[in-house]
Amino acid sequence: MGIMIAWLILYSALILLSTFYFVIILLIDIGLFRFKPIIKSENIPTTIVSIIIAVRNEESTIENCLNDINSQKYPFDLFEVVVVDDHSDDRTKQLVSTFAENHPSLDLKLITSGDSDNDQAYKKRAIRSGIASSKGELILTTDADTRLNPRWISSFVSYYEKHHPEMIIGPVMFHEENTLFEHIQSLEFMGLMAATAGSCKMKFPLMCNGANLAFTRKAYLETLGMDDDLRHPSGDDLFLMIKIGKQFRSKTIQYLFAKEAVVYTKAKRSLHDFFSQRLRWVSKSKGYSDKRIICVSVITWLFNFILFMTLIAGIFNLHLLIYSLILLAIKMIFEFPAVYRMKFLFGNRMWILFPLTQLLNLVYVSLIGIMGNVLPYKWKGRKISPVNRNNQG
């Protein structure tokens, strides 16, 4: 009798979680297919833009990024670039200085990040220093290892001047994939981008990426004192999104579904680097204050974890295995349209890897969801612990 009750509880939990999870995915699907092609504006832009790039040991990538910025089809008198060096110990600063000397028409400034010896919020303090040294009405953030479309700035400005949101989330995608592992990461990351875009369109934004993000100076300054996001090493982008949503409402946070706005970066080459990246992303979850994000995060993790566990347990129980495989198949059916919709932005991908990606995603989401809150990780040559809370900044 006790075993029957236990099985009943398990099946009931799976059904309940599955229902909530599939409703979330369905809303994301609906949001993605509500995007319409953006009509390019013929108006002459007037917005002054500040591009903030926080860098640490980026000698292998920074020149490509700066070259892409120097090739932007946007009036040079309307934008500036602030590179914030986060105590690099390679040739990053020298390369930026040399680039500035060789390109005098580009308003490029190199500064050093504020002292963060008393906490682990290195990138957050670097971005704060960059914004404090900038003057633009619209602030764009990206990373040194990204490649940018020549119309990157103009696509954001055109959208901003037409709709006037307080934050614009831009698409990020992997490119130049060579190995099977990199192709799998690319498909998995498309899923994250799909969730980012779809949820934002449905006015419950769940994620954003600091590698491609725009926000107004007004929104940044008005939310600067809200909460204490410096207690958490990661999340410079997400915590700002949450604060802007609280202050100005979620409808002022919008997604730029445009090919010109896409920035590209490379997938991680090794499993170690991949897990370090994802541990860093998950480590900020302790600081979530948006009930919707907390709810979706918990439901997503529980669904993936329980489904993973039941697939393993199904080895010893045929009925449970069949039930779990059916749920996994339904999960793929619900999630594939969202990933496929991103084809509009990112082009064709190795769709044949989608089932394998889904299986591996179950494993890594289940494990990372736990480990990301307790295990230390390495970032830019620094060892960071999510357990040790930062001092208040």
C-alpha positions in Angstrom: 0.0 0.0 0.0 2.8 2.4 0.9 4.5 1.7 -2.4 1.3 2.5 -4.3 0.9 5.8 -2.5 4.6 6.7 -3.3 4.1 5.9 -7.0 0.8 8.0 -7.0 2.6 10.9 -5.4 5.4 10.7 -8.0 3.1 10.5 -11.0 1.0 13.4 -9.6 4.0 15.6 -9.0 5.2 14.9 -12.6 1.8 15.7 -14.0 1.5 19.0 -12.0 5.0 20.1 -12.8 4.6 19.1 -16.4 1.5 21.2 -16.7 3.1 24.3 -15.3 6.3 23.8 -17.3 4.5 23.3 -20.6 2.3 26.3 -20.0 5.5 28.4 -19.6 7.0 27.0 -22.8 3.8 27.6 -24.7 3.7 31.2 -23.6 7.3 31.6 -24.8 6.4 30.0 -28.1 3.5 32.4 -28.5 5.7 35.3 -27.7 8.3 34.3 -30.3 5.8 34.0 -33.1 4.3 37.4 -32.3 7.5 39.1 -33.4 7.2 40.9 -36.7 9.9 42.1 -39.0 11.3 45.5 -38.0 11.0 48.3 -40.5 14.2 50.2 -40.7 13.8 53.9 -39.9 14.9 56.5 -42.4 15.1 59.2 -39.7 18.5 60.8 -38.9 19.5 59.5 -35.4 20.1 62.0 -32.6 20.7 59.8 -29.6 24.1 59.9 -27.9 25.3 56.4 -27.1 27.9 55.1 -24.7 29.4 51.7 -25.3 30.8 50.1 -22.1 33.2 47.1 -22.4 34.5 45.6 -19.2 37.7 43.7 -20.0 40.2 41.5 -18.2 43.0 39.7 -20.0 41.4 40.1 -23.4 44.5 40.6 -25.6 43.4 37.9 -28.0 39.9 39.4 -28.7 39.8 43.1 -27.9 41.2 44.4 -31.2 38.5 42.5 -33.3 35.8 44.0 -31.1 37.2 47.5 -31.4 37.6 47.1 -35.2 33.9 46.1 -35.4 32.9 49.2 -33.4 35.1 51.4 -35.5 33.2 50.0 -38.6 29.8 51.0 -37.2 27.5 52.8 -39.6 26.5 55.3 -37.0 27.7 59.0 -36.8 31.0 59.0 -34.9 30.1 62.2 -33.1 27.1 60.5 -31.5 28.8 57.6 -29.7 31.7 57.0 -27.4 33.5 53.8 -26.3 34.6 53.3 -22.7 36.8 50.3 -22.1 37.1 49.5 -18.4 40.2 47.4 -17.5 39.5 45.1 -14.6 43.2 44.8 -13.5 44.4 42.8 -16.6 47.9 41.3 -16.4 48.4 40.8 -20.1 48.6 43.3 -23.0 45.0 44.3 -23.0 45.6 47.9 -21.9 48.5 48.4 -24.3 46.4 47.2 -27.2 43.5 49.5 -26.4 45.8 52.5 -26.0 47.5 51.7 -29.3 44.1 51.3 -31.0 43.0 54.7 -29.7 46.1 56.4 -31.0 45.7 54.8 -34.4 42.0 55.7 -34.7 41.7 59.3 -33.5 38.3 59.8 -35.0 36.9 57.2 -32.6 36.0 58.5 -29.2 37.7 55.8 -27.2 38.5 56.0 -23.6 40.4 53.6 -21.4 39.9 53.6 -17.6 40.7 51.3 -14.7 37.9 49.6 -12.8 37.2 50.7 -9.2 38.7 48.8 -6.4 36.9 45.5 -5.6 39.3 43.9 -3.2 36.6 43.7 -0.5 34.2 41.7 -2.6 33.9 39.5 -5.7 31.7 41.8 -7.8 34.5 42.5 -10.3 32.5 43.0 -13.5 29.7 44.9 -11.8 32.2 47.4 -10.4 33.9 47.7 -13.8 30.6 48.5 -15.5 29.7 51.0 -12.8 33.1 52.7 -13.3 32.5 52.8 -17.1 29.0 54.3 -16.8 30.2 56.9 -14.3 32.8 58.0 -16.9 30.4 58.1 -19.8 27.9 60.7 -21.0 25.5 58.9 -23.4 21.7 58.9 -23.0 21.6 55.3 -24.1 24.1 52.9 -22.7 25.2 49.8 -24.7 27.2 47.0 -23.0 29.0 44.2 -24.8 32.0 41.9 -24.1 35.5 42.0 -25.6 35.1 38.6 -27.2 32.0 39.5 -29.3 31.8 40.3 -33.0 29.4 43.0 -34.1 27.3 43.8 -37.1 28.1 47.2 -38.7 24.6 48.3 -38.0 24.6 47.1 -34.4 24.4 50.6 -32.8 22.0 52.0 -35.4 19.6 49.0 -34.9 19.4 49.7 -31.2 19.1 53.5 -31.6 16.4 53.1 -34.3 14.3 50.9 -32.0 14.9 53.1 -29.0 13.9 56.3 -30.8 10.7 54.7 -32.1 9.6 52.9 -28.9 11.5 54.6 -26.0 11.9 51.5 -23.7 14.0 51.8 -20.6 15.9 48.5 -21.5 16.5 46.7 -24.8 17.6 43.1 -24.7 19.7 42.1 -27.7 20.3 38.6 -29.2 23.6 36.7 -28.6 24.7 33.7 -30.6 27.6 31.3 -30.9 29.5 31.1 -34.2 32.4 29.3 -35.8 31.5 26.0 -34.2 33.8 23.2 -35.2 33.4 20.3 -32.8 30.3 18.3 -31.8 30.4 19.8 -28.3 30.4 23.3 -29.7 27.4 22.6 -32.0 25.5 21.1 -29.0 26.2 24.3 -27.0 25.0 26.4 -29.9 21.6 24.6 -30.0 21.3 24.7 -26.2 22.1 28.4 -26.2 19.5 29.1 -28.9 17.0 27.6 -26.4 18.1 30.2 -23.8 17.8 33.0 -26.3 14.4 31.8 -27.3 13.3 31.8 -23.7 14.8 35.3 -23.3 13.0 36.7 -26.4 9.6 34.9 -26.0 9.2 35.8 -22.3 10.1 39.4 -22.9 7.6 39.7 -25.7 4.9 38.3 -23.3 5.9 40.9 -20.7 7.5 38.6 -18.1 11.2 38.9 -19.0 13.2 36.0 -17.5 16.8 36.6 -18.8 19.1 39.0 -20.5 22.7 38.9 -21.5 25.2 41.7 -20.8 27.1 40.9 -24.0 24.3 42.6 -25.8 22.2 45.0 -23.7 21.0 48.6 -23.9 19.4 50.7 -21.2 18.8 54.4 -20.6 21.0 56.4 -18.3 17.9 57.6 -16.5 16.8 54.0 -15.7 20.3 53.1 -14.5 20.6 56.0 -12.2 17.1 55.7 -10.8 17.6 52.1 -9.9 21.3 52.3 -8.8 20.4 52.3 -5.1 17.8 49.6 -5.2 18.6 46.3 -3.5 22.2 45.2 -3.0 23.2 43.3 -6.1 26.9 43.7 -5.3 26.5 40.9 -2.7 26.5 38.4 -5.6 29.5 38.1 -8.0 27.5 37.4 -11.1 24.3 39.0 -12.5 25.3 42.5 -13.6 22.8 42.2 -16.4 19.9 40.3 -14.8 19.8 42.2 -11.5 19.6 45.5 -13.5 16.8 44.1 -15.6 14.9 43.1 -12.4 15.3 46.5 -10.9 14.2 48.3 -14.1 11.2 46.0 -14.2 10.2 46.9 -10.6 10.8 50.7 -11.1 9.3 51.1 -14.6 7.2 47.9 -15.1 8.1 45.0 -17.4 6.6 46.5 -20.5 9.4 49.0 -20.6 11.8 46.1 -21.1 11.8 45.0 -24.8 13.6 42.6 -27.0 15.2 43.6 -30.3 14.3 40.8 -32.7 16.6 42.0 -35.5 19.4 40.4 -37.4 21.5 43.6 -37.3 21.4 43.5 -33.5 22.9 40.0 -33.1 26.3 39.8 -31.5 28.4 36.7 -31.9 30.7 34.9 -29.5 32.4 31.5 -29.4 31.2 28.4 -27.5 33.4 27.0 -24.8 36.0 24.6 -26.1 36.2 22.4 -23.0 33.7 20.8 -20.7 35.5 22.5 -17.8 35.1 25.9 -19.2 31.5 25.2 -20.0 30.7 24.2 -16.5 32.6 27.1 -15.0 30.5 29.5 -17.2 27.2 27.8 -16.2 28.2 27.7 -12.5 28.8 31.4 -12.7 25.4 32.0 -14.3 23.5 29.9 -11.8 25.4 31.4 -8.8 23.3 34.6 -9.0 20.1 32.7 -8.4 20.3 33.4 -4.7 19.8 37.1 -5.4 16.6 36.8 -7.4 13.9 39.1 -6.1 11.4 38.8 -9.0 8.7 36.3 -8.0 8.0 35.3 -11.6 11.7 34.6 -12.3 11.9 32.6 -9.0 8.8 30.6 -9.8 9.9 29.8 -13.4 13.4 28.9 -12.3 12.1 26.5 -9.6 9.6 24.9 -11.9 12.1 24.5 -14.7 14.7 22.9 -12.4 12.3 20.6 -10.6 10.8 19.4 -13.9 14.1 18.7 -15.4 15.5 17.1 -12.2 12.5 14.8 -11.6 12.3 13.8 -15.3 16.0 13.0 -15.2 15.5 10.9 -12.0 12.5 9.1 -13.4 14.4 8.2 -16.6 17.1 6.6 -14.5 14.6 4.9 -12.2 12.8 3.7 -15.3 15.6 1.3 -15.9 14.0 -0.8 -13.2 10.4 -0.1 -14.0 9.1 -0.3 -17.5 5.9 1.7 -16.9 7.8 4.6 -15.4 10.3 4.5 -18.3 7.5 4.7 -20.9 5.8 7.5 -19.0 9.1 9.5 -18.7 9.9 9.0 -22.3 6.5 10.3 -23.3 7.0 13.4 -21.2 10.5 13.9 -22.7 8.9 13.6 -26.2 6.2 16.2 -25.3 8.9 18.4 -23.9 10.8 18.3 -27.2 7.6 19.0 -29.2 6.9 22.1 -27.1 10.4 23.4 -27.1 11.5 22.8 -30.7 9.2 25.5 -32.2 10.8 28.1 -30.0 14.4 27.1 -30.9 13.5 26.8 -34.6 11.9 30.3 -34.5 15.4 31.7 -33.7 16.4 30.6 -37.2 15.2 34.0 -38.3 18.0 35.6 -36.4 20.7 32.9 -36.4 20.2 30.9 -39.6 20.2 27.2 -39.9 21.8 24.9 -37.3 22.4 21.2 -36.9 18.8 20.4 -36.0 19.6 16.7 -36.0 21.4 17.2 -32.7 18.3 18.6 -31.0 17.2 15.3 -29.3 20.8 14.7 -28.1 20.9 18.3 -26.8 17.7 17.8 -25.0 18.9 14.6 -23.2 22.2 16.3 -22.2 20.3 19.4 -21.1 18.3 17.3 -18.6 21.6 16.1 -17.0 23.4 19.4 -16.8 20.4 21.5 -15.7 19.8 19.0 -12.9 23.4 19.1 -11.7 24.2 22.7 -12.3 21.0 23.8 -10.5 22.5 22.4 -7.3 26.2 22.9 -7.8 25.9 26.5 -9.0 24.9 27.6 -5.5 27.6 25.9 -3.6 30.7 25.2 -5.7 33.4 27.8 -6.5 34.2 28.5 -10.1 37.0 30.2 -12.0 36.4 33.4 -14.0 39.1 35.4 -15.8 41.8 33.7 -13.7 40.0 34.3 -10.4 38.5 31.8 -8.1 35.0 32.9 -7.0 32.8 31.3 -4.3 29.0 31.7 -4.5 28.8 30.7 -0.8 30.8 33.8 0.5 28.5 36.8 0.2 30.1 40.0 -0.9 30.4 43.0 1.2 27.8 45.7 0.5 29.0 48.2 -2.1 
